[in-house]
Amino acid sequence: MKKIMVVEDELSISRVLKAYLKKAGYEVELISSGEEAIEKFSEYKPSLVILDIMLPDVDGWTVLHFIRERSSCPVIMLTALGQISQKLTGLNQGADDYITKPFDPLEVVARVDAVLRRSTLIIDQENIRYYGTLKIDFKAHRVYLHGLEMELPPRDLSLLLFLARHPNQTFTREQLIEQVWGMDYEGSDRAVDLAIKRIRKVLDLWPSSEGEIKTIRGMGYQFSVYGKK
């Protein structure tokens, strides 16, 4: 049974979520503060976290940062804030989805199902990850598709490795340049677009049902991993 950690200080909301998630077959742990979430995350080892932003002590952004430093556990942000800037902040910081209050509990369950379907395609074996038929050896800096090693220029390989380490997270061109090209890079951010184009060509036979290098309009790029259809 997959475990869901609900981090929400409003008891009425967390109880409703627990009831619907349990009915859908999940084990649910209710957490009422950010500090408690940080303390119990490693012990509970959730399959997914539903995380409120506005918590009474440590806010949701801090908890999200804590989780992302230690785990690829999927996180769905939950908040009363409806501004688009809040949504973009959450997605850029590593959230997998974002739900605004008030919400339909059935929608939350559907979102949880969808996010978990995507995440279960990723299989970790120490320094090796399998994204369906795409295998990446992060230690050896090698990429295999359908068992065949793919050849990429060093910079393109570094970009692919970075994106693959953060599946389903969106990065702007500026963030990718800083992480891959370095802060001293003085060229155009067009270099990112060209590198992505070359990577997509190399991964042309990666089944679209498993994943893709996705363009998020107005935001940047994402290494998107999907559940098996």
C-alpha positions as a Markdown table, in Angstrom:
| # | Residue | x | y | z |
|---|---|---|---|---|
| 1 | Met | 0.0 | 0.0 | 0.0 |
| 2 | Lys | 1.4 | 3.4 | -1.0 |
| 3 | Lys | 1.8 | 6.0 | 1.7 |
| 4 | Ile | 0.7 | 9.6 | 1.4 |
| 5 | Met | 1.9 | 12.3 | 3.8 |
| 6 | Val | -0.6 | 15.1 | 4.1 |
| 7 | Val | 1.1 | 18.3 | 5.5 |
| 8 | Glu | -1.9 | 20.6 | 6.4 |
| 9 | Asp | -2.6 | 22.6 | 9.5 |
| 10 | Glu | -6.3 | 22.9 | 8.9 |
| 11 | Leu | -7.7 | 19.8 | 10.5 |
| 12 | Ser | -11.0 | 19.8 | 8.6 |
| 13 | Ile | -9.1 | 19.8 | 5.3 |
| 14 | Ser | -6.6 | 17.1 | 6.3 |
| 15 | Arg | -9.4 | 14.8 | 7.6 |
| 16 | Val | -11.3 | 15.1 | 4.3 |
| 17 | Leu | -8.2 | 14.3 | 2.3 |
| 18 | Lys | -7.4 | 11.3 | 4.5 |
| 19 | Ala | -10.9 | 9.9 | 4.1 |
| 20 | Tyr | -10.9 | 10.1 | 0.3 |
| 21 | Leu | -7.3 | 8.9 | 0.0 |
| 22 | Lys | -7.9 | 5.9 | 2.3 |
| 23 | Lys | -11.0 | 5.1 | 0.3 |
| 24 | Ala | -8.8 | 5.1 | -2.8 |
| 25 | Gly | -6.5 | 2.5 | -1.2 |
| 26 | Tyr | -3.7 | 4.7 | 0.2 |
| 27 | Glu | -2.2 | 4.7 | 3.7 |
| 28 | Val | -2.3 | 8.3 | 5.0 |
| 29 | Glu | -0.2 | 10.1 | 7.6 |
| 30 | Leu | -1.5 | 13.5 | 8.8 |
| 31 | Ile | 1.1 | 16.2 | 9.7 |
| 32 | Ser | 0.1 | 19.6 | 11.0 |
| 33 | Ser | 3.3 | 21.6 | 10.8 |
| 34 | Gly | 6.3 | 22.1 | 8.6 |
| 35 | Glu | 8.7 | 21.3 | 11.4 |
| 36 | Glu | 6.9 | 18.0 | 12.1 |
| 37 | Ala | 7.0 | 17.1 | 8.4 |
| 38 | Ile | 10.8 | 17.6 | 8.3 |
| 39 | Glu | 11.2 | 15.5 | 11.4 |
| 40 | Lys | 9.1 | 12.6 | 10.2 |
| 41 | Phe | 9.8 | 12.6 | 6.4 |
| 42 | Ser | 12.8 | 10.2 | 6.5 |
| 43 | Glu | 11.1 | 7.9 | 9.1 |
| 44 | Tyr | 7.7 | 7.7 | 7.3 |
| 45 | Lys | 9.2 | 7.3 | 3.8 |
| 46 | Pro | 6.1 | 8.5 | 1.9 |
| 47 | Ser | 5.3 | 7.6 | -1.7 |
| 48 | Leu | 4.0 | 11.1 | -2.2 |
| 49 | Val | 3.6 | 14.3 | -0.1 |
| 50 | Ile | 0.6 | 16.7 | -0.3 |
| 51 | Leu | 2.1 | 19.9 | 1.1 |
| 52 | Asp | 0.4 | 23.1 | 2.1 |
| 53 | Ile | 2.4 | 26.3 | 1.6 |
| 54 | Met | 1.0 | 28.4 | 4.4 |
| 55 | Leu | 2.0 | 26.5 | 7.5 |
| 56 | Pro | 2.2 | 28.0 | 11.1 |
| 57 | Asp | 5.9 | 27.5 | 11.6 |
| 58 | Val | 8.2 | 26.3 | 8.8 |
| 59 | Asp | 6.5 | 27.2 | 5.5 |
| 60 | Gly | 5.9 | 24.8 | 2.6 |
| 61 | Trp | 8.7 | 26.2 | 0.5 |
| 62 | Thr | 11.2 | 25.2 | 3.2 |
| 63 | Val | 9.8 | 21.8 | 3.5 |
| 64 | Leu | 9.8 | 21.3 | -0.3 |
| 65 | His | 13.5 | 22.4 | -0.4 |
| 66 | Phe | 14.3 | 19.9 | 2.4 |
| 67 | Ile | 12.6 | 17.1 | 0.5 |
| 68 | Arg | 14.3 | 17.9 | -2.8 |
| 69 | Glu | 17.7 | 17.9 | -1.2 |
| 70 | Arg | 17.2 | 14.3 | 0.0 |
| 71 | Ser | 14.6 | 12.6 | -2.3 |
| 72 | Ser | 12.8 | 12.5 | -5.6 |
| 73 | Cys | 9.6 | 11.8 | -3.7 |
| 74 | Pro | 6.7 | 13.4 | -5.6 |
| 75 | Val | 5.2 | 16.5 | -4.0 |
| 76 | Ile | 1.8 | 18.2 | -4.7 |
| 77 | Met | 1.6 | 21.7 | -3.4 |
| 78 | Leu | -1.7 | 22.7 | -1.8 |
| 79 | Thr | -2.5 | 26.4 | -1.1 |
| 80 | Ala | -5.2 | 29.0 | -1.0 |
| 81 | Leu | -3.0 | 31.3 | -3.1 |
| 82 | Gly | -4.2 | 31.3 | -6.6 |
| 83 | Gln | -1.7 | 33.6 | -8.3 |
| 84 | Ile | 0.1 | 32.2 | -11.3 |
| 85 | Ser | 3.4 | 33.4 | -9.8 |
| 86 | Gln | 2.9 | 31.0 | -6.8 |
| 87 | Lys | 2.3 | 28.1 | -9.2 |
| 88 | Leu | 5.4 | 28.8 | -11.2 |
| 89 | Thr | 7.5 | 29.1 | -8.1 |
| 90 | Gly | 6.3 | 25.8 | -6.9 |
| 91 | Leu | 6.9 | 24.0 | -10.2 |
| 92 | Asn | 10.3 | 25.6 | -10.6 |
| 93 | Gln | 11.4 | 24.6 | -7.1 |
| 94 | Gly | 10.6 | 21.0 | -7.7 |
| 95 | Ala | 6.9 | 20.4 | -7.1 |
| 96 | Asp | 5.2 | 17.8 | -9.3 |
| 97 | Asp | 1.8 | 19.4 | -9.2 |
| 98 | Tyr | -0.2 | 22.3 | -7.7 |
| 99 | Ile | -3.7 | 22.4 | -6.4 |
| 100 | Thr | -5.5 | 25.6 | -5.2 |
| 101 | Lys | -8.1 | 25.7 | -2.4 |
| 102 | Pro | -11.0 | 25.2 | -2.4 |
| 103 | Phe | -10.8 | 21.9 | -4.3 |
| 104 | Asp | -12.7 | 18.8 | -5.0 |
| 105 | Pro | -11.3 | 15.9 | -3.0 |
| 106 | Leu | -11.9 | 13.6 | -5.9 |
| 107 | Glu | -9.7 | 15.8 | -8.1 |
| 108 | Val | -6.9 | 15.6 | -5.5 |
| 109 | Val | -7.1 | 11.8 | -5.6 |
| 110 | Ala | -7.0 | 11.9 | -9.4 |
| 111 | Arg | -3.9 | 14.1 | -9.3 |
| 112 | Val | -2.2 | 11.8 | -6.7 |
| 113 | Asp | -2.9 | 8.8 | -9.0 |
| 114 | Ala | -1.5 | 10.6 | -12.0 |
| 115 | Val | 1.7 | 11.8 | -10.3 |
| 116 | Leu | 2.4 | 8.3 | -8.8 |
| 117 | Arg | 1.9 | 6.7 | -12.2 |
| 118 | Arg | 4.6 | 9.0 | -13.6 |
| 119 | Ser | 7.0 | 8.4 | -10.7 |
| 120 | Thr | 6.7 | 4.6 | -10.7 |
| 121 | Leu | 8.3 | 4.4 | -14.1 |
| 122 | Ile | 11.6 | 5.6 | -12.6 |
| 123 | Ile | 13.7 | 2.8 | -11.1 |
| 124 | Asp | 16.8 | 3.6 | -9.0 |
| 125 | Gln | 19.7 | 1.3 | -8.7 |
| 126 | Glu | 22.5 | 3.2 | -6.9 |
| 127 | Asn | 23.9 | 5.5 | -9.6 |
| 128 | Ile | 21.8 | 4.1 | -12.4 |
| 129 | Arg | 18.2 | 5.1 | -13.2 |
| 130 | Tyr | 15.8 | 3.5 | -15.7 |
| 131 | Tyr | 13.2 | 5.7 | -17.3 |
| 132 | Gly | 11.3 | 2.9 | -19.0 |
| 133 | Thr | 13.7 | 1.8 | -21.9 |
| 134 | Leu | 16.0 | 4.7 | -21.3 |
| 135 | Lys | 18.9 | 3.9 | -18.9 |
| 136 | Ile | 21.3 | 6.5 | -17.5 |
| 137 | Asp | 24.4 | 5.7 | -15.6 |
| 138 | Phe | 25.2 | 8.9 | -13.7 |
| 139 | Lys | 28.5 | 7.7 | -12.3 |
| 140 | Ala | 29.9 | 6.5 | -15.7 |
| 141 | His | 28.2 | 9.3 | -17.6 |
| 142 | Arg | 26.6 | 6.9 | -20.1 |
| 143 | Val | 23.2 | 6.8 | -21.7 |
| 144 | Tyr | 21.5 | 3.7 | -23.1 |
| 145 | Leu | 18.3 | 3.4 | -25.1 |
| 146 | His | 16.8 | 0.0 | -25.8 |
| 147 | Gly | 20.1 | -1.4 | -24.6 |
| 148 | Leu | 22.3 | 0.6 | -27.1 |
| 149 | Glu | 24.7 | 3.3 | -25.9 |
| 150 | Met | 23.8 | 6.8 | -27.2 |
| 151 | Glu | 26.6 | 9.2 | -28.2 |
| 152 | Leu | 26.2 | 12.8 | -27.1 |
| 153 | Pro | 28.7 | 15.8 | -27.1 |
| 154 | Pro | 30.0 | 16.4 | -23.5 |
| 155 | Arg | 27.9 | 19.6 | -23.0 |
| 156 | Asp | 24.7 | 17.9 | -24.3 |
| 157 | Leu | 25.4 | 14.9 | -22.1 |
| 158 | Ser | 25.8 | 17.1 | -19.0 |
| 159 | Leu | 22.5 | 18.9 | -19.8 |
| 160 | Leu | 20.7 | 15.6 | -20.2 |
| 161 | Leu | 22.2 | 14.2 | -16.9 |
| 162 | Phe | 21.1 | 17.3 | -15.0 |
| 163 | Leu | 17.5 | 17.2 | -16.3 |
| 164 | Ala | 17.3 | 13.4 | -15.7 |
| 165 | Arg | 18.4 | 13.9 | -12.1 |
| 166 | His | 15.3 | 16.1 | -11.7 |
| 167 | Pro | 12.5 | 14.4 | -13.5 |
| 168 | Asn | 9.2 | 16.3 | -14.0 |
| 169 | Gln | 10.8 | 19.5 | -12.8 |
| 170 | Thr | 10.9 | 22.7 | -15.0 |
| 171 | Phe | 14.0 | 24.7 | -15.4 |
| 172 | Thr | 14.4 | 28.1 | -17.2 |
| 173 | Arg | 17.2 | 28.6 | -19.8 |
| 174 | Glu | 19.0 | 30.8 | -17.3 |
| 175 | Gln | 18.9 | 28.0 | -14.6 |
| 176 | Leu | 20.2 | 25.5 | -17.1 |
| 177 | Ile | 23.0 | 27.7 | -18.3 |
| 178 | Glu | 24.1 | 28.3 | -14.7 |
| 179 | Gln | 24.0 | 24.6 | -13.9 |
| 180 | Val | 25.6 | 23.2 | -17.1 |
| 181 | Trp | 27.5 | 26.0 | -18.8 |
| 182 | Gly | 28.5 | 27.8 | -15.6 |
| 183 | Met | 27.9 | 31.3 | -14.3 |
| 184 | Asp | 30.8 | 32.7 | -16.3 |
| 185 | Tyr | 29.2 | 31.8 | -19.6 |
| 186 | Glu | 28.7 | 34.9 | -21.7 |
| 187 | Gly | 27.0 | 33.4 | -24.8 |
| 188 | Ser | 23.4 | 33.4 | -25.8 |
| 189 | Asp | 20.7 | 31.3 | -24.1 |
| 190 | Arg | 20.0 | 30.0 | -27.6 |
| 191 | Ala | 22.7 | 27.4 | -26.8 |
| 192 | Val | 20.2 | 25.7 | -24.5 |
| 193 | Asp | 17.6 | 25.4 | -27.3 |
| 194 | Leu | 20.2 | 24.0 | -29.7 |
| 195 | Ala | 21.4 | 21.4 | -27.2 |
| 196 | Ile | 17.8 | 20.3 | -26.4 |
| 197 | Lys | 17.2 | 19.9 | -30.1 |
| 198 | Arg | 20.3 | 17.6 | -30.4 |
| 199 | Ile | 19.3 | 15.6 | -27.4 |
| 200 | Arg | 15.8 | 15.1 | -28.7 |
| 201 | Lys | 17.3 | 13.8 | -32.0 |
| 202 | Val | 19.4 | 11.3 | -30.1 |
| 203 | Leu | 16.4 | 10.1 | -28.0 |
| 204 | Asp | 14.1 | 10.0 | -31.0 |
| 205 | Leu | 13.3 | 6.3 | -30.4 |
| 206 | Trp | 12.4 | 6.8 | -26.7 |
| 207 | Pro | 8.7 | 5.9 | -26.6 |
| 208 | Ser | 6.5 | 8.9 | -26.1 |
| 209 | Ser | 4.5 | 6.8 | -23.6 |
| 210 | Glu | 7.6 | 6.7 | -21.3 |
| 211 | Gly | 8.8 | 10.3 | -21.5 |
| 212 | Glu | 10.2 | 13.2 | -23.4 |
| 213 | Ile | 12.2 | 16.4 | -23.1 |
| 214 | Lys | 9.2 | 18.8 | -22.9 |
| 215 | Thr | 9.0 | 22.5 | -23.6 |
| 216 | Ile | 7.0 | 24.3 | -21.0 |
| 217 | Arg | 5.8 | 27.4 | -22.7 |
| 218 | Gly | 6.9 | 30.6 | -21.0 |
| 219 | Met | 9.0 | 28.7 | -18.5 |
| 220 | Gly | 11.6 | 26.4 | -19.9 |
| 221 | Tyr | 12.3 | 22.7 | -20.3 |
| 222 | Gln | 11.4 | 19.6 | -18.4 |
| 223 | Phe | 12.5 | 16.0 | -18.4 |
| 224 | Ser | 9.0 | 14.5 | -18.3 |
| 225 | Val | 8.5 | 10.9 | -17.3 |
| 226 | Tyr | 5.1 | 9.3 | -17.8 |
| 227 | Gly | 3.5 | 6.2 | -16.4 |
| 228 | Lys | 3.0 | 3.2 | -18.7 |
| 229 | Lys | -0.2 | 3.3 | -20.7 |
